Amino acid sequence: MKLNIFKETKIRIPWRKLETLFTAVTQNESTRADKGQVNLIMTTNSRLRALNHQFRDIDNATDVLSFNLDEPDDINSIFGEIYIAVPIATHQAKQYRATLSQELLRLTCHGLLHLYGYDHQTDSQRQEMLRLEEQYLLATEGKNNA
């Protein structure tokens, strides 16, 4: 699988850490047949608000949205897209006493897990997603400091 990163805002992106995280998640969550691509889009609050309204009928911005698109059976297929609202991520980083880079990694991980079918509608689902996020983020920190 391949990660494509798109910036629609002016921010510094932790490219290598995002790629390391993507590799860790996809190696553990994908099947051997998965060959598609994931588009990661760093964008504005207004774009997330429009997407949230269009696809979830919620007229508010949110921090991250994930969309499954194609079956990941061809190298040119788009398995999914993850949209991150950079202004919200910036605010949350301050709120959680984290760096913007750390928050972007956390939101990317969260979005990837959604692409692989994880959800957080129940307490047990929420706990499982949090456990996996922590596991993958710790693995990413240990492998690369860029």
C-alpha positions as CSV (number, residue, x, y, z in Angstrom):
1,M,0.0,0.0,0.0
2,K,1.1,3.6,-0.6
3,L,0.5,6.8,1.3
4,N,-0.1,10.1,-0.6
5,I,0.1,13.2,1.5
6,F,-1.5,16.5,0.3
7,K,-1.2,19.9,2.0
8,E,-3.9,22.5,1.6
9,T,-2.6,24.6,4.4
10,K,0.9,25.9,5.2
11,I,2.3,23.7,7.9
12,R,5.3,21.6,8.5
13,I,4.4,17.9,8.1
14,P,6.3,15.1,9.8
15,W,6.7,13.2,6.5
16,R,9.0,10.4,7.7
17,K,7.0,9.7,10.9
18,L,3.7,9.7,8.9
19,E,5.2,7.1,6.5
20,T,6.6,5.0,9.4
21,L,3.1,5.1,11.1
22,F,1.4,4.2,7.8
23,T,3.7,1.3,7.4
24,A,3.2,0.0,10.9
25,V,-0.6,0.2,10.7
26,T,-0.9,-1.3,7.2
27,Q,1.6,-4.1,7.9
28,N,-0.6,-5.2,10.8
29,E,-4.1,-4.4,9.5
30,S,-3.9,-5.1,5.8
31,T,-4.1,-8.5,4.1
32,R,-1.3,-9.5,1.8
33,A,-3.6,-8.8,-1.2
34,D,-4.1,-5.1,-0.2
35,K,-2.4,-3.0,-2.9
36,G,-4.3,0.3,-2.9
37,Q,-3.4,3.8,-1.9
38,V,-4.4,6.1,1.0
39,N,-4.7,9.8,0.5
40,L,-4.0,11.9,3.6
41,I,-5.2,15.5,3.1
42,M,-4.2,18.2,5.6
43,T,-6.8,20.9,5.1
44,T,-9.0,23.6,6.6
45,N,-11.8,23.6,9.1
46,S,-14.2,24.8,6.4
47,R,-13.4,21.8,4.2
48,L,-14.0,19.4,7.1
49,R,-17.2,21.2,8.0
50,A,-18.5,20.8,4.4
51,L,-17.5,17.1,4.3
52,N,-19.1,16.5,7.7
53,H,-22.3,18.2,6.6
54,Q,-22.4,16.4,3.2
55,F,-21.6,12.9,4.4
56,R,-22.7,12.9,8.0
57,D,-25.4,15.6,8.1
58,I,-23.5,17.4,10.9
59,D,-23.0,21.1,10.3
60,N,-19.8,21.5,12.3
61,A,-16.1,21.1,11.6
62,T,-14.4,18.0,13.1
63,D,-10.8,17.1,13.5
64,V,-10.6,14.0,11.2
65,L,-12.8,12.2,8.7
66,S,-12.1,8.9,6.9
67,F,-13.7,7.6,3.8
68,N,-13.3,4.1,2.4
69,L,-13.4,4.3,-1.4
70,D,-12.2,1.3,-3.4
71,E,-11.3,-2.2,-2.6
72,P,-7.5,-2.3,-2.2
73,D,-6.9,-4.9,-4.8
74,D,-5.1,-2.8,-7.4
75,I,-2.1,-0.6,-7.0
76,N,-4.0,2.3,-8.6
77,S,-7.1,1.9,-6.4
78,I,-7.8,4.5,-3.7
79,F,-8.5,2.4,-0.6
80,G,-9.4,5.5,1.4
81,E,-9.0,9.1,2.2
82,I,-8.3,10.8,5.5
83,Y,-9.0,14.5,6.0
84,I,-7.5,16.4,8.9
85,A,-8.5,19.9,9.9
86,V,-5.1,21.5,10.7
87,P,-6.6,24.5,12.7
88,I,-8.4,22.0,15.0
89,A,-5.4,19.8,15.2
90,T,-3.3,22.9,16.2
91,H,-5.9,23.7,18.9
92,Q,-6.0,20.2,20.2
93,A,-2.2,19.9,20.3
94,K,-2.2,22.9,22.7
95,Q,-5.1,21.4,24.7
96,Y,-3.4,18.0,25.1
97,R,0.1,19.6,25.7
98,A,1.4,17.9,22.6
99,T,3.3,19.2,19.5
100,L,1.4,19.7,16.3
101,S,3.4,16.8,14.8
102,Q,2.2,14.5,17.6
103,E,-1.4,15.5,17.1
104,L,-1.2,15.0,13.3
105,L,0.2,11.5,13.9
106,R,-2.5,10.7,16.4
107,L,-5.3,11.9,14.0
108,T,-3.7,10.1,11.1
109,C,-3.6,6.9,13.1
110,H,-7.2,7.3,14.2
111,G,-8.2,7.8,10.5
112,L,-6.3,4.8,9.4
113,L,-8.0,2.6,12.0
114,H,-11.4,3.8,10.8
115,L,-10.4,2.8,7.2
116,Y,-9.7,-0.7,8.6
117,G,-13.1,-0.9,10.1
118,Y,-12.5,0.1,13.7
119,D,-15.0,2.4,15.3
120,H,-15.7,4.0,18.7
121,Q,-19.5,3.8,19.1
122,T,-19.3,1.7,22.3
123,D,-16.9,1.8,25.3
124,S,-15.2,-1.4,24.3
125,Q,-14.7,-0.2,20.7
126,R,-13.4,3.1,22.0
127,Q,-10.9,1.3,24.3
128,E,-9.7,-0.9,21.5
129,M,-9.1,2.0,19.2
130,L,-7.2,3.9,22.0
131,R,-5.1,0.8,22.7
132,L,-4.2,0.4,19.0
133,E,-3.5,4.1,18.6
134,E,-1.1,4.1,21.5
135,Q,0.5,0.9,20.3
136,Y,1.1,2.3,16.8
137,L,2.2,5.7,18.0
138,L,4.7,4.3,20.4
139,A,6.1,2.1,17.7
140,T,6.4,5.2,15.4
141,E,8.2,7.2,18.1
142,G,10.7,4.4,18.7
143,K,11.6,4.0,15.0
144,N,12.1,7.6,13.9
145,N,12.7,10.9,15.5
146,A,12.3,13.1,12.4
